[in-house]
Amino acid sequence: MGRIEAICISTKKGTVKRPVEEAVLIEDFGIEGDAHAGKWHRQVSVLGYEKIKDFNDQGGQVTDGDFGENLIVSGIDMECLAVGDRLLSGAVVLEVTQRGKECHSHCEIYKRVGKCIMPTEGIFLRVIHGGILHRNDRISKLPEEETACHTE
């Protein structure tokens, strides 16, 4: 079982996101009020809390939303999530659609720090079932999606 450490949104693409306490997720659209919401496969982005912590331990000095991530999640082995896997938090169901992304032009964090983890560590999802998410809500991989990977 994991936990949502932060929820972040922005009104413009290509910018850092700002933390919010809760978000409304709309089925097959994304997070209400977020620039990346829409009828496409990357409606919600997520990074593992542990990867951000490692980045900061190496001198990254980033805060929640700096990578443009919507959700920061702890307690789930993000490396084991595959396309098609689903996550559940309350009524919200998210489906993994992509792992990583090509970085066409360096983002704000890359320009500031010289490195960005979103292209290699970012996971993108679409909203299968909407609802409200809150910071500190529990989140888990759906049981029927279990693999040989360890989930904490």
Backbone as a chain_set.jsonl record, in Angstrom:
{"seq": "MGRIEAICISTKKGTVKRPVEEAVLIEDFGIEGDAHAGKWHRQVSVLGYEKIKDFNDQGGQVTDGDFGENLIVSGIDMECLAVGDRLLSGAVVLEVTQRGKECHSHCEIYKRVGKCIMPTEGIFLRVIHGGILHRNDRISKLPEEETACHTE", "coords": {"N": [[0.858, -1.183, 0.0], [0.577, 2.149, -0.87], [1.17, 5.73, -0.599], [-0.161, 8.938, -1.329], [1.928, 11.469, -1.588], [2.058, 14.057, -2.538], [0.059, 16.284, -4.51], [0.008, 17.91, -7.535], [-0.51, 20.722, -9.677], [-0.703, 22.668, -12.742], [-1.382, 25.557, -14.743], [-0.29, 25.982, -17.185], [1.497, 24.287, -19.763], [4.817, 22.896, -19.649], [5.82, 24.162, -17.439], [6.702, 24.407, -13.922], [4.739, 22.666, -11.486], [2.272, 23.458, -8.969], [1.776, 22.584, -5.56], [-1.294, 21.183, -4.321], [-3.962, 20.574, -2.011], [-6.03, 18.824, -2.62], [-7.549, 17.16, -5.461], [-9.711, 17.045, -8.28], [-10.372, 14.345, -10.229], [-11.146, 13.597, -13.515], [-12.919, 11.315, -15.407], [-11.333, 9.825, -18.183], [-10.066, 12.217, -18.844], [-8.439, 13.701, -16.963], [-6.798, 15.701, -14.449], [-8.788, 18.126, -13.053], [-8.42, 21.46, -14.002], [-5.712, 21.255, -14.594], [-3.026, 21.759, -16.856], [-2.221, 19.595, -18.448], [-4.365, 17.942, -18.718], [-6.811, 16.248, -20.701], [-8.086, 14.655, -23.687], [-6.18, 12.347, -24.091], [-3.3, 10.15, -23.842], [-1.585, 10.804, -21.736], [-2.683, 11.869, -19.264], [-2.298, 12.139, -16.526], [0.588, 12.503, -14.55], [3.139, 10.773, -12.758], [5.57, 10.502, -10.178], [7.91, 8.636, -8.246], [8.24, 9.077, -4.772], [10.587, 8.31, -3.514], [12.506, 8.434, -5.565], [12.632, 11.167, -6.061], [13.563, 12.004, -3.593], [16.109, 10.774, -3.601], [17.244, 12.236, -5.708], [17.295, 14.798, -4.568], [19.009, 14.249, -2.43], [21.353, 14.102, -3.784], [21.916, 16.679, -4.234], [19.963, 18.055, -5.657], [17.877, 19.863, -4.892], [14.997, 20.242, -5.253], [11.464, 20.919, -5.182], [8.083, 19.827, -4.453], [6.363, 19.227, -7.427], [8.194, 20.436, -9.137], [9.259, 18.932, -11.25], [7.198, 18.839, -12.964], [5.367, 16.967, -12.34], [2.245, 15.383, -11.566], [1.418, 13.705, -9.459], [3.025, 12.607, -6.507], [4.19, 9.708, -5.237], [4.579, 7.415, -2.582], [5.852, 4.254, -1.362], [5.116, 2.4, -3.301], [6.434, 0.2, -5.633], [7.648, 1.682, -8.15], [9.183, 1.019, -10.334], [8.265, -1.42, -11.092], [5.837, -1.069, -12.275], [3.889, -1.524, -15.139], [2.858, -0.807, -18.52], [-0.603, -0.75, -18.744], [-1.072, -1.669, -16.173], [-2.974, -0.966, -13.213], [-3.826, 1.582, -10.848], [-5.297, 2.246, -7.683], [-7.08, 4.563, -5.75], [-9.142, 5.388, -3.3], [-12.109, 6.049, -4.934], [-10.923, 6.496, -7.323], [-9.493, 5.31, -10.292], [-6.595, 4.646, -12.036], [-4.793, 4.125, -15.046], [-1.77, 2.828, -16.226], [-0.151, 4.183, -18.968], [2.181, 4.873, -20.229], [5.709, 4.719, -19.829], [8.205, 6.82, -18.854], [9.538, 9.442, -21.022], [10.345, 11.185, -24.049], [12.559, 13.885, -23.971], [12.193, 16.733, -25.471], [12.908, 19.465, -25.417], [14.888, 20.983, -23.021], [13.579, 21.09, -19.743], [12.463, 23.422, -17.17], [13.609, 22.578, -14.727], [15.805, 21.065, -15.555], [17.346, 23.041, -16.745], [17.934, 24.527, -14.5], [19.179, 22.741, -12.693], [20.613, 20.889, -14.178], [19.898, 18.336, -14.727], [17.202, 16.061, -15.208], [14.678, 13.947, -13.944], [12.243, 13.113, -14.919], [12.051, 12.191, -17.691], [13.129, 9.575, -17.512], [12.134, 8.389, -15.164], [9.482, 9.088, -14.898], [6.012, 8.266, -14.916], [3.142, 7.763, -16.807], [-0.381, 8.2, -16.898], [-3.858, 7.369, -17.542], [-7.148, 8.442, -16.683], [-9.334, 6.152, -15.529], [-11.527, 5.822, -13.869], [-13.083, 8.46, -12.319], [-12.855, 10.822, -9.538], [-12.186, 12.18, -6.269], [-9.007, 13.065, -5.115], [-6.84, 13.254, -2.308], [-4.062, 14.777, -0.659], [-1.968, 12.587, 1.099], [-3.736, 10.435, 0.875], [-4.339, 6.92, 0.601], [-2.899, 4.717, -1.812], [-2.859, 2.114, -4.194], [-1.648, -0.683, -6.104], [-3.819, -2.357, -8.222], [-5.098, -5.486, -7.124], [-5.479, -7.623, -9.011], [-3.599, -6.989, -10.8], [-1.151, -7.68, -9.874], [2.33, -8.509, -9.935], [5.458, -10.236, -10.275], [7.069, -8.468, -9.054], [7.987, -6.707, -6.076], [5.689, -5.165, -3.915], [5.313, -2.556, -1.672]], "CA": [[0.0, 0.0, 0.0], [1.351, 3.37, -0.974], [0.537, 6.962, -0.131], [0.008, 10.114, -2.175], [2.693, 12.447, -0.82], [1.741, 15.394, -3.044], [-0.724, 16.453, -5.73], [0.472, 19.176, -8.102], [-1.133, 21.114, -10.942], [-0.295, 23.937, -13.344], [-2.311, 25.996, -15.784], [0.439, 26.035, -18.447], [2.446, 23.201, -20.016], [6.22, 23.288, -19.661], [6.171, 24.906, -16.229], [6.583, 23.62, -12.702], [3.38, 22.612, -10.954], [2.203, 23.875, -7.566], [1.048, 21.61, -4.739], [-2.65, 21.435, -3.847], [-4.347, 19.568, -1.006], [-6.913, 17.837, -3.237], [-7.78, 17.349, -6.884], [-10.814, 16.311, -8.884], [-9.953, 13.626, -11.425], [-12.278, 13.401, -14.398], [-12.748, 10.13, -16.238], [-10.811, 10.0, -19.529], [-9.685, 13.614, -19.064], [-7.3, 14.058, -16.126], [-7.036, 16.499, -13.252], [-9.478, 19.382, -13.315], [-7.585, 22.643, -13.822], [-4.314, 21.027, -14.941], [-2.744, 21.991, -18.275], [-2.011, 18.356, -19.184], [-5.616, 17.2, -18.84], [-7.355, 16.226, -22.057], [-8.397, 13.335, -24.257], [-4.961, 11.734, -24.6], [-2.804, 9.061, -23.0], [-0.763, 11.277, -20.613], [-3.564, 12.753, -18.506], [-1.749, 12.309, -15.174], [1.969, 12.025, -14.437], [3.501, 10.404, -11.386], [6.951, 10.17, -9.839], [8.083, 8.023, -6.938], [8.805, 9.929, -3.727], [11.949, 7.862, -3.24], [13.384, 8.933, -6.64], [12.816, 12.601, -5.832], [14.429, 12.103, -2.413], [17.468, 10.466, -4.068], [17.678, 13.384, -6.508], [17.627, 15.871, -3.623], [20.183, 13.82, -1.666], [22.511, 14.35, -4.652], [22.046, 18.119, -4.385], [18.972, 18.559, -6.597], [17.134, 20.996, -4.327], [13.698, 20.43, -5.902], [10.282, 20.825, -4.337], [6.959, 19.15, -5.085], [5.867, 19.814, -8.665], [9.261, 21.01, -9.96], [9.464, 18.129, -12.456], [5.959, 18.858, -13.738], [4.602, 15.784, -11.971], [0.963, 15.6, -10.901], [1.356, 12.951, -8.207], [4.223, 12.023, -5.927], [3.679, 8.538, -4.529], [5.562, 6.597, -1.855], [5.416, 2.925, -0.95], [4.81, 1.533, -4.44], [7.628, -0.019, -6.44], [7.32, 2.293, -9.435], [9.915, 0.339, -11.402], [7.536, -2.624, -11.471], [4.598, -0.738, -12.972], [3.966, -1.702, -16.586], [1.713, -0.304, -19.272], [-1.789, -1.577, -18.512], [-1.311, -1.814, -14.737], [-3.906, 0.029, -12.688], [-3.696, 2.034, -9.471], [-6.576, 2.58, -7.059], [-7.068, 5.412, -4.568], [-10.558, 5.686, -3.098], [-12.874, 5.663, -6.117], [-10.141, 6.814, -8.518], [-8.718, 4.246, -10.937], [-5.673, 5.169, -13.039], [-4.145, 3.068, -15.815], [-0.471, 3.191, -16.779], [-0.168, 4.215, -20.429], [3.526, 5.123, -20.747], [6.803, 4.858, -18.867], [9.216, 7.727, -19.371], [9.173, 10.228, -22.197], [11.44, 11.882, -24.692], [12.651, 15.282, -23.577], [12.524, 17.458, -26.699], [13.64, 20.666, -25.023], [15.123, 20.86, -21.591], [12.599, 21.74, -18.88], [12.986, 24.408, -16.216], [14.449, 21.941, -13.708], [17.066, 20.719, -16.212], [18.112, 24.28, -16.912], [18.366, 24.985, -13.18], [19.997, 21.761, -11.973], [21.456, 20.145, -15.098], [19.421, 16.961, -14.848], [15.77, 15.892, -14.931], [14.373, 12.519, -13.845], [10.95, 12.787, -15.53], [12.154, 11.355, -18.89], [13.448, 8.176, -17.211], [11.397, 7.885, -14.002], [8.075, 9.475, -14.955], [5.011, 7.301, -15.374], [1.969, 8.499, -17.267], [-1.603, 7.422, -16.717], [-5.139, 7.962, -17.91], [-8.149, 8.262, -15.636], [-10.353, 5.162, -15.882], [-12.689, 6.2, -13.051], [-12.755, 9.701, -11.637], [-13.164, 11.036, -8.129], [-11.361, 13.187, -5.595], [-7.801, 12.614, -4.418], [-6.297, 14.164, -1.294], [-2.71, 14.494, -0.186], [-1.919, 11.558, 2.143], [-4.616, 9.295, 0.591], [-3.704, 5.646, 0.268], [-2.957, 4.319, -3.214], [-2.291, 0.774, -4.346], [-1.772, -1.362, -7.379], [-4.966, -3.257, -8.131], [-4.63, -6.852, -6.855], [-5.41, -8.472, -10.199], [-2.471, -6.533, -11.598], [0.08, -8.034, -9.179], [3.375, -9.166, -10.721], [6.501, -10.805, -9.423], [7.751, -7.367, -8.357], [7.586, -6.467, -4.689], [4.989, -3.919, -3.598], [5.455, -2.298, -0.238]], "C": [[0.894, 1.233, 0.0], [0.565, 4.564, -0.459], [0.825, 8.081, -1.127], [0.666, 11.194, -1.314], [2.365, 13.88, -1.245], [0.899, 15.275, -4.304], [-0.35, 17.831, -6.26], [-0.21, 19.444, -9.437], [-0.5, 22.4, -11.458], [-1.292, 24.283, -14.434], [-1.639, 26.08, -17.148], [1.381, 24.853, -18.559], [3.861, 23.755, -20.0], [6.661, 24.085, -18.459], [6.116, 23.967, -15.03], [5.128, 23.67, -12.241], [3.41, 23.039, -9.496], [1.375, 22.85, -6.783], [-0.348, 22.116, -4.349], [-3.012, 20.315, -2.872], [-5.245, 18.476, -1.587], [-7.095, 18.168, -4.708], [-8.969, 16.508, -7.315], [-10.278, 15.672, -10.156], [-11.187, 13.273, -12.233], [-11.973, 12.242, -15.339], [-12.364, 10.503, -17.669], [-10.479, 11.46, -19.858], [-8.452, 14.008, -18.252], [-7.706, 14.878, -14.928], [-7.649, 17.833, -13.649], [-8.544, 20.559, -13.033], [-6.122, 22.466, -14.177], [-4.122, 21.131, -16.452], [-2.6, 20.702, -19.082], [-3.274, 17.5, -19.311], [-6.112, 17.273, -20.281], [-7.569, 14.8, -22.518], [-7.15, 12.777, -24.92], [-4.431, 10.756, -23.578], [-1.959, 9.521, -21.815], [-1.544, 12.297, -19.787], [-3.009, 13.086, -17.131], [-0.317, 11.768, -15.186], [2.291, 11.757, -12.969], [4.997, 10.117, -11.297], [6.954, 9.525, -8.46], [8.764, 8.983, -5.978], [10.28, 9.6, -3.51], [12.929, 8.373, -4.299], [13.649, 10.426, -6.474], [13.739, 12.824, -4.633], [15.883, 11.82, -2.808], [18.056, 11.638, -4.848], [18.104, 14.533, -5.595], [18.85, 15.524, -2.787], [21.473, 14.049, -2.457], [22.667, 15.844, -4.956], [21.018, 18.766, -5.295], [18.183, 19.774, -6.158], [15.834, 21.285, -5.079], [12.583, 20.315, -4.869], [9.167, 20.16, -5.132], [6.472, 19.923, -6.294], [6.941, 20.361, -9.586], [9.512, 20.232, -11.253], [8.243, 18.149, -13.373], [5.088, 17.66, -13.441], [3.293, 16.175, -11.294], [0.91, 14.934, -9.537], [2.752, 12.519, -7.8], [3.723, 10.932, -4.995], [4.818, 7.818, -3.823], [4.971, 5.22, -1.603], [4.971, 1.998, -2.06], [6.09, 1.414, -5.258], [7.331, 0.438, -7.865], [8.019, 1.594, -10.6], [9.186, -0.904, -11.894], [6.217, -2.33, -12.187], [4.814, -0.834, -14.471], [2.737, -1.097, -17.244], [0.549, -1.28, -19.096], [-2.085, -1.812, -17.04], [-2.222, -0.686, -14.268], [-3.626, 0.314, -11.216], [-5.063, 2.472, -8.976], [-6.336, 3.447, -5.84], [-8.494, 5.891, -4.355], [-11.331, 5.176, -4.29], [-12.07, 5.823, -7.406], [-9.353, 5.594, -8.997], [-7.914, 4.879, -12.063], [-5.003, 4.0, -13.745], [-2.847, 3.585, -16.417], [-0.537, 3.09, -18.3], [1.23, 4.377, -21.029], [4.509, 5.224, -19.592], [7.869, 5.734, -19.511], [8.713, 8.497, -20.584], [10.416, 10.858, -22.78], [11.404, 13.341, -24.253], [13.133, 16.074, -24.788], [13.308, 18.733, -26.413], [13.753, 20.634, -23.51], [14.138, 21.706, -20.786], [13.284, 22.722, -17.933], [13.943, 23.777, -15.215], [15.803, 21.546, -14.315], [17.952, 21.949, -16.353], [18.675, 24.764, -15.58], [19.385, 24.054, -12.548], [20.943, 20.983, -12.89], [21.04, 18.704, -15.304], [17.926, 16.962, -14.557], [15.467, 14.405, -14.911], [13.053, 12.14, -14.512], [11.088, 11.927, -16.793], [12.426, 9.875, -18.598], [12.58, 7.584, -16.107], [9.899, 8.181, -14.033], [7.19, 8.361, -15.488], [3.755, 8.097, -15.687], [0.753, 7.588, -17.256], [-2.798, 8.137, -17.332], [-6.127, 7.618, -16.815], [-9.237, 7.325, -16.149], [-11.651, 5.475, -15.144], [-12.295, 7.41, -12.225], [-13.162, 9.726, -10.175], [-12.246, 12.11, -7.569], [-10.185, 12.505, -4.91], [-7.371, 13.694, -3.442], [-4.851, 13.786, -1.019], [-2.826, 13.562, 1.015], [-2.924, 10.426, 1.955], [-3.766, 8.064, 0.314], [-3.88, 5.383, -1.221], [-2.302, 2.957, -3.345], [-2.459, 0.281, -5.771], [-2.944, -2.321, -7.229], [-4.487, -4.703, -8.019], [-4.526, -7.732, -8.092], [-4.257, -8.091, -11.113], [-1.129, -6.918, -10.96], [1.046, -8.772, -10.112], [4.367, -9.76, -9.745], [7.254, -9.715, -8.653], [7.177, -7.196, -6.971], [6.829, -5.153, -4.588], [5.021, -3.759, -2.092], [4.135, -1.969, 0.408]], "O": [[1.843, 1.333, 0.777], [-0.549, 4.429, 0.048], [1.916, 8.16, -1.693], [0.034, 11.76, -0.422], [2.389, 14.8, -0.427], [1.005, 14.308, -5.058], [-0.387, 18.812, -5.517], [-0.456, 18.528, -10.222], [0.154, 23.128, -10.712], [-1.963, 23.407, -14.98], [-2.319, 26.233, -18.163], [1.998, 24.453, -17.572], [4.084, 24.928, -20.298], [7.764, 24.633, -18.45], [5.557, 22.873, -15.109], [4.388, 24.599, -12.567], [4.46, 22.988, -8.856], [0.391, 22.317, -7.296], [-0.551, 23.301, -4.086], [-2.425, 19.234, -2.914], [-5.232, 17.339, -1.114], [-6.837, 19.288, -5.149], [-9.208, 15.418, -6.796], [-9.792, 16.363, -11.052], [-12.152, 12.719, -11.707], [-10.921, 12.193, -15.977], [-12.979, 11.373, -18.286], [-10.595, 11.885, -21.007], [-7.516, 14.591, -18.799], [-8.831, 14.765, -14.442], [-7.103, 18.569, -14.471], [-7.951, 20.645, -11.958], [-5.351, 23.421, -14.079], [-4.95, 20.653, -17.228], [-2.835, 20.713, -20.29], [-3.246, 16.446, -19.947], [-5.857, 18.249, -20.986], [-7.258, 13.852, -21.798], [-7.055, 12.732, -26.147], [-5.06, 10.552, -22.539], [-1.639, 8.702, -20.953], [-1.12, 13.443, -19.633], [-3.221, 14.187, -16.623], [-0.046, 10.712, -15.758], [1.782, 12.424, -12.068], [5.6, 9.566, -12.218], [6.111, 9.828, -7.616], [9.752, 9.627, -6.332], [11.111, 10.493, -3.344], [14.066, 8.711, -3.969], [14.761, 10.894, -6.718], [14.587, 13.716, -4.649], [16.788, 12.546, -2.396], [19.222, 11.989, -4.67], [19.138, 15.162, -5.815], [19.647, 16.405, -2.465], [22.551, 14.174, -1.876], [23.451, 16.228, -5.824], [21.185, 19.925, -5.674], [17.854, 20.629, -6.98], [15.588, 22.417, -5.494], [12.747, 19.693, -3.82], [9.291, 19.956, -6.34], [6.201, 21.121, -6.21], [6.636, 20.722, -10.723], [9.934, 20.818, -12.249], [8.26, 17.539, -14.443], [4.166, 17.359, -14.199], [3.228, 17.156, -10.553], [0.42, 15.519, -8.571], [3.56, 12.116, -8.637], [2.936, 11.187, -4.083], [5.892, 7.63, -4.394], [3.754, 5.037, -1.625], [4.489, 0.901, -1.781], [6.749, 2.414, -5.54], [6.824, -0.332, -8.682], [7.506, 1.581, -11.719], [9.457, -1.389, -12.992], [5.552, -3.254, -12.657], [5.784, -0.301, -15.01], [1.706, -0.902, -16.602], [0.706, -2.487, -19.28], [-3.222, -2.121, -16.682], [-2.239, 0.401, -14.845], [-3.246, -0.571, -10.449], [-5.88, 2.995, -9.734], [-5.502, 3.125, -4.994], [-9.004, 6.701, -5.129], [-11.231, 3.998, -4.633], [-12.485, 5.343, -8.461], [-8.65, 4.941, -8.226], [-8.464, 5.557, -12.931], [-4.68, 2.995, -13.112], [-2.821, 4.646, -17.04], [-0.924, 2.06, -18.852], [1.446, 4.058, -22.198], [4.188, 5.744, -18.524], [8.374, 5.419, -20.589], [7.624, 8.246, -21.1], [11.418, 11.042, -22.089], [10.337, 13.95, -24.175], [14.324, 16.09, -25.098], [14.276, 19.035, -27.111], [12.798, 20.289, -22.814], [13.894, 22.872, -21.099], [14.51, 22.835, -17.902], [14.972, 24.365, -14.886], [16.835, 21.68, -13.658], [19.157, 21.894, -16.109], [19.761, 25.342, -15.533], [20.35, 24.512, -11.936], [21.965, 20.473, -12.431], [21.734, 17.936, -15.97], [17.441, 17.763, -13.758], [15.947, 13.669, -15.773], [12.768, 10.951, -14.66], [10.3, 10.997, -16.961], [11.996, 9.011, -19.362], [12.316, 6.382, -16.118], [9.134, 7.586, -13.274], [7.572, 7.615, -16.39], [3.358, 8.987, -14.934], [0.83, 6.396, -17.554], [-2.758, 9.337, -17.604], [-5.965, 6.625, -16.105], [-9.969, 7.657, -17.082], [-12.737, 5.402, -15.719], [-11.29, 7.386, -11.515], [-13.737, 8.771, -9.653], [-11.611, 12.854, -8.316], [-10.347, 11.5, -4.218], [-7.516, 14.888, -3.707], [-4.467, 12.622, -1.133], [-3.705, 13.745, 1.857], [-2.975, 9.526, 2.793], [-2.628, 8.162, -0.145], [-4.883, 5.775, -1.818], [-1.304, 2.676, -2.682], [-3.298, 0.767, -6.529], [-3.051, -3.02, -6.221], [-3.572, -5.107, -8.737], [-3.581, -8.511, -8.214], [-3.972, -8.788, -12.087], [-0.077, -6.518, -11.46], [0.628, -9.555, -10.964], [4.136, -9.78, -8.536], [7.99, -10.011, -7.711], [6.011, -7.507, -6.727], [7.277, -4.136, -5.116], [4.785, -4.706, -1.341], [4.081, -1.726, 1.613]]}, "num_chains": 1, "name": "protein.A"}
